[in-house]
């Protein structure tokens, strides 16, 4: 009976992680389009504000039921909460800067480096156990990410856009582990805090660097995208983390770049080069090993 319940919980967590990845994948090609009409820091700001406000509205209709199921955040979780917010300000700004010079397809696949970053940080700093299979998979994902970072393998010229994306992945790796420490608490509260404060932080930075203020229509579209691709995605991701742990939940985000790449090809008509397909094959192998390990191992505690 206990084993069946645990299996159901784990399968639900896997589905939530995959759904989170699919929703996040929407953000890359659509953000590329929005960047033509607004600055990268303002876009990061409104994406997160849309997430926080959207989930806040959802909470108004569910707070009575939710309050009985989960605990609220306390002062004990304050360091992780602050770390989560600060990293959530830095990561999307780096990503949007990277999107300006790198193709959306490459950025979608390069985002998989977040898996390796999350796992390494989980092991060395947060002491989360990681198997040999996952270690090998991390190596494959890292190699694939490095392949994508070179625009021209014959000259080995490094893409600055890819470097910013890798920086964003490292920030999100730390952020994922901070969020993992909060995942047993009220999910709505976590996402609202992430969205509102990360969005306000980016908004202040945008004003300081004097980015051009976007139109009302563009702001509304970016906030709507933020609610779907950030708010709902983070919500499902946090719920999955409580069962699977930081490293394994992050592994399921391997699905997001593949979906994002497909959308980039359909929406932006981008044509990836041969190196992209080599990296894609290596990335699929690494992601597959992590998924296999997730199914073999017992539930994280």
C-alpha positions as CSV (number, residue, x, y, z in Angstrom):
1,X,0.0,0.0,0.0
2,X,2.8,2.4,1.0
3,X,4.8,1.5,-2.1
4,X,1.8,2.1,-4.4
5,X,1.2,5.5,-2.8
6,X,4.9,6.5,-3.2
7,X,4.9,5.4,-6.9
8,X,1.8,7.5,-7.5
9,X,3.4,10.5,-5.8
10,X,6.5,10.1,-7.8
11,X,4.7,9.7,-11.1
12,X,2.7,12.8,-10.3
13,X,5.9,14.7,-9.5
14,X,7.4,13.6,-12.9
15,X,4.3,14.8,-14.7
16,X,4.5,18.1,-12.9
17,X,8.2,18.5,-13.7
18,X,7.6,17.7,-17.4
19,X,4.6,20.2,-17.5
20,X,6.8,22.8,-15.9
21,X,9.5,22.2,-18.6
22,X,7.0,22.5,-21.4
23,X,5.5,25.7,-20.1
24,X,9.0,27.3,-19.7
25,X,10.0,26.3,-23.2
26,X,7.4,28.7,-24.5
27,X,9.4,31.7,-23.1
28,X,12.5,31.4,-25.3
29,X,11.2,32.0,-28.8
30,X,8.4,34.4,-27.6
31,X,11.0,36.4,-25.5
32,X,13.1,36.7,-28.6
33,X,10.2,38.4,-30.4
34,X,9.5,40.7,-27.4
35,X,13.2,41.7,-27.2
36,X,12.6,43.5,-30.5
37,X,10.2,45.9,-28.8
38,X,11.7,46.2,-25.2
39,X,15.0,46.1,-23.3
40,X,16.2,42.8,-21.8
41,X,16.0,44.0,-18.1
42,X,12.5,45.4,-18.5
43,X,11.5,42.1,-20.1
44,X,12.9,40.1,-17.2
45,X,11.0,42.4,-14.8
46,X,7.6,42.1,-16.5
47,X,8.0,38.3,-17.0
48,X,8.4,37.9,-13.2
49,X,5.8,40.4,-12.3
50,X,3.4,38.6,-14.5
51,X,4.3,35.4,-12.7
52,X,3.8,36.8,-9.3
53,X,0.6,38.7,-10.0
54,X,-0.9,35.8,-11.9
55,X,-0.2,33.2,-9.2
56,X,-1.4,35.8,-6.6
57,X,-4.8,36.0,-8.4
58,X,-4.9,32.2,-8.4
59,X,-4.2,32.1,-4.7
60,X,-7.2,34.3,-4.0
61,X,-9.5,31.5,-5.2
62,X,-7.6,28.7,-3.5
63,X,-6.1,30.1,-0.3
64,X,-8.6,28.4,2.1
65,X,-7.9,24.9,0.7
66,X,-4.2,25.5,0.3
67,X,-3.7,26.9,3.7
68,X,-4.7,23.6,5.3
69,X,-2.3,21.6,3.2
70,X,1.0,23.5,3.6
71,X,3.0,25.6,6.0
72,X,3.8,29.2,5.5
73,X,7.4,30.5,5.2
74,X,9.1,31.5,8.5
75,X,12.3,33.5,9.5
76,X,14.2,30.2,9.4
77,X,13.8,30.1,5.6
78,X,14.8,33.8,5.1
79,X,18.3,33.2,3.8
80,X,17.0,30.8,1.1
81,X,14.2,33.1,0.3
82,X,16.5,36.1,-0.2
83,X,19.0,34.0,-2.2
84,X,16.2,32.7,-4.4
85,X,15.0,36.3,-5.2
86,X,18.5,37.7,-5.8
87,X,19.4,34.9,-8.1
88,X,16.1,35.2,-9.9
89,X,16.9,38.8,-10.6
90,X,20.3,38.0,-12.1
91,X,19.5,34.8,-14.1
92,X,16.8,36.1,-16.5
93,X,18.7,39.3,-17.2
94,X,21.8,37.3,-18.2
95,X,19.5,35.1,-20.3
96,X,17.8,38.0,-22.1
97,X,21.3,39.5,-22.9
98,X,22.4,36.2,-24.3
99,X,19.2,36.0,-26.4
100,X,20.2,39.2,-28.1
101,X,23.3,37.7,-29.8
102,X,22.6,33.9,-29.8
103,X,19.9,32.1,-31.7
104,X,16.8,31.1,-29.7
105,X,17.3,27.5,-30.8
106,X,20.8,27.4,-29.4
107,X,19.7,29.1,-26.2
108,X,16.9,26.6,-25.7
109,X,19.4,23.7,-25.8
110,X,22.1,25.4,-24.0
111,X,19.7,26.0,-21.1
112,X,20.2,22.3,-20.3
113,X,23.5,23.2,-18.6
114,X,21.2,24.2,-15.7
115,X,20.8,20.5,-15.0
116,X,24.6,20.1,-14.5
117,X,24.9,23.3,-12.5
118,X,22.0,22.3,-10.2
119,X,23.3,18.8,-9.7
120,X,26.9,19.9,-8.9
121,X,25.6,22.6,-6.5
122,X,23.2,20.1,-4.9
123,X,26.1,17.6,-4.3
124,X,28.9,19.9,-3.1
125,X,26.9,22.6,-1.2
126,X,23.6,21.0,-0.2
127,X,24.9,17.4,0.2
128,X,22.3,15.8,-2.0
129,X,23.2,12.3,-3.1
130,X,23.9,11.8,-6.8
131,X,24.6,8.4,-8.4
132,X,27.3,7.5,-10.9
133,X,24.8,7.4,-13.8
134,X,23.8,11.0,-13.1
135,X,27.5,12.0,-12.9
136,X,28.1,10.5,-16.3
137,X,25.0,12.2,-17.6
138,X,26.2,15.6,-16.2
139,X,29.4,15.1,-18.1
140,X,27.5,14.5,-21.4
141,X,25.3,17.5,-20.8
142,X,28.3,19.7,-20.1
143,X,30.1,18.6,-23.2
144,X,26.9,19.3,-25.3
145,X,26.7,22.8,-23.8
146,X,30.3,23.5,-24.6
147,X,29.8,22.4,-28.2
148,X,26.9,24.8,-28.5
149,X,29.0,27.7,-27.2
150,X,31.2,27.7,-30.2
151,X,29.8,29.5,-33.2
152,X,32.5,28.3,-35.6
153,X,34.4,25.1,-34.6
154,X,37.0,25.7,-37.3
155,X,38.1,29.0,-35.6
156,X,37.0,28.2,-32.1
157,X,35.5,31.7,-31.7
158,X,33.5,31.8,-28.5
159,X,29.9,33.2,-28.5
160,X,29.5,35.9,-25.9
161,X,25.7,35.2,-26.0
162,X,26.3,31.6,-25.0
163,X,28.5,32.8,-22.2
164,X,25.7,34.9,-20.7
165,X,23.3,32.0,-21.1
166,X,25.7,29.7,-19.2
167,X,26.0,32.4,-16.4
168,X,22.2,32.4,-16.2
169,X,22.2,28.6,-15.9
170,X,24.7,28.7,-12.9
171,X,22.5,31.3,-11.2
172,X,19.4,29.2,-11.7
173,X,21.4,26.2,-10.4
174,X,21.9,27.9,-7.1
175,X,18.3,29.2,-7.2
176,X,16.9,25.7,-7.8
177,X,18.7,24.5,-4.7
178,X,17.5,27.4,-2.6
179,X,14.0,26.7,-3.8
180,X,14.4,23.1,-2.9
181,X,14.9,24.1,0.7
182,X,11.5,25.8,0.6
183,X,9.6,23.3,-1.5
184,X,7.7,21.8,1.5
185,X,6.2,25.2,2.3
186,X,3.2,27.0,0.7
187,X,3.9,26.9,-3.1
188,X,1.7,29.9,-3.9
189,X,3.7,32.0,-1.3
190,X,7.0,30.9,-2.9
191,X,6.0,31.8,-6.4
192,X,4.4,35.1,-5.4
193,X,7.5,36.1,-3.5
194,X,9.8,35.0,-6.4
195,X,7.7,36.9,-9.0
196,X,7.0,40.1,-7.2
197,X,10.4,40.8,-5.6
198,X,12.4,39.5,-8.5
199,X,10.3,41.5,-10.9
200,X,10.7,44.7,-8.8
201,X,14.4,44.2,-8.5
202,X,14.8,43.9,-12.3
203,X,12.5,46.9,-12.7
204,X,14.7,49.1,-10.6
205,X,17.8,47.9,-12.5
206,X,16.1,48.8,-15.8
207,X,15.4,52.3,-14.5
208,X,19.0,52.7,-13.3
209,X,20.5,51.7,-16.7
210,X,17.8,53.9,-18.4
211,X,16.3,51.3,-20.7
212,X,13.5,52.7,-22.9
213,X,10.1,52.1,-21.3
214,X,8.0,49.8,-23.4
215,X,4.4,50.4,-24.5
216,X,1.4,49.2,-22.5
217,X,0.6,46.5,-25.1
218,X,4.1,45.0,-24.9
219,X,4.1,45.1,-21.1
220,X,0.7,43.3,-21.1
221,X,2.0,40.6,-23.5
222,X,5.2,40.1,-21.5
223,X,3.3,39.8,-18.2
224,X,0.9,37.3,-19.8
225,X,3.9,35.3,-21.1
226,X,5.4,35.6,-17.6
227,X,2.3,34.1,-15.9
228,X,2.2,31.1,-18.2
229,X,5.9,30.4,-18.9
230,X,7.3,31.5,-15.5
231,X,4.5,31.5,-13.0
232,X,2.8,28.2,-13.8
233,X,6.1,26.6,-14.6
234,X,7.7,27.6,-11.3
235,X,4.5,26.5,-9.5
236,X,4.6,23.0,-10.9
237,X,8.4,22.8,-10.6
238,X,8.3,23.6,-6.8
239,X,5.6,20.9,-6.3
240,X,7.8,18.4,-8.2
241,X,10.9,19.3,-6.2
242,X,9.3,18.4,-2.9
243,X,9.1,14.8,-4.1
244,X,12.0,14.3,-6.5
245,X,14.7,16.7,-5.1
246,X,16.6,19.5,-6.8
247,X,18.9,17.5,-9.1
248,X,16.3,15.1,-10.4
249,X,13.6,17.6,-10.9
250,X,16.1,19.8,-12.8
251,X,16.9,16.8,-15.0
252,X,13.4,16.7,-16.4
253,X,14.0,20.3,-17.7
254,X,15.9,18.5,-20.5
255,X,12.5,18.4,-22.2
256,X,12.2,22.2,-22.3
257,X,15.1,23.0,-24.7
258,X,13.9,20.4,-27.2
259,X,10.4,22.0,-27.2
260,X,11.9,25.5,-27.2
261,X,14.0,24.6,-30.2
262,X,11.0,23.2,-32.1
263,X,9.1,26.4,-31.4
264,X,12.1,28.5,-32.5
265,X,12.2,26.7,-35.8
266,X,8.4,27.2,-36.3
267,X,8.0,30.7,-35.0
268,X,11.4,32.4,-35.8
269,X,12.4,30.2,-38.9
270,X,15.8,29.7,-37.4
271,X,17.9,26.9,-39.0
272,X,20.4,25.3,-36.7
273,X,23.8,24.2,-38.0
274,X,25.3,20.7,-37.9
275,X,27.0,21.3,-34.6
276,X,23.5,21.8,-33.1
277,X,22.4,18.3,-34.1
278,X,25.6,16.7,-32.7
279,X,25.1,18.6,-29.4
280,X,21.4,17.6,-29.5
281,X,22.3,13.9,-29.7
282,X,24.8,14.1,-26.8
283,X,22.2,16.1,-24.8
284,X,19.5,13.5,-25.4
285,X,21.8,10.7,-24.2
286,X,22.7,12.6,-21.0
287,X,19.1,13.5,-20.3
288,X,17.9,10.0,-20.9
289,X,20.4,8.7,-18.3
290,X,19.2,11.1,-15.7
291,X,15.6,10.1,-16.3
292,X,16.5,6.4,-16.0
293,X,18.3,7.1,-12.7
294,X,15.2,9.0,-11.4
295,X,13.0,6.0,-12.1
296,X,15.5,3.6,-10.5
297,X,16.1,5.5,-7.3
298,X,13.7,5.8,-4.3
299,X,12.0,9.1,-3.5
300,X,14.1,12.0,-2.2
301,X,13.8,12.8,1.4
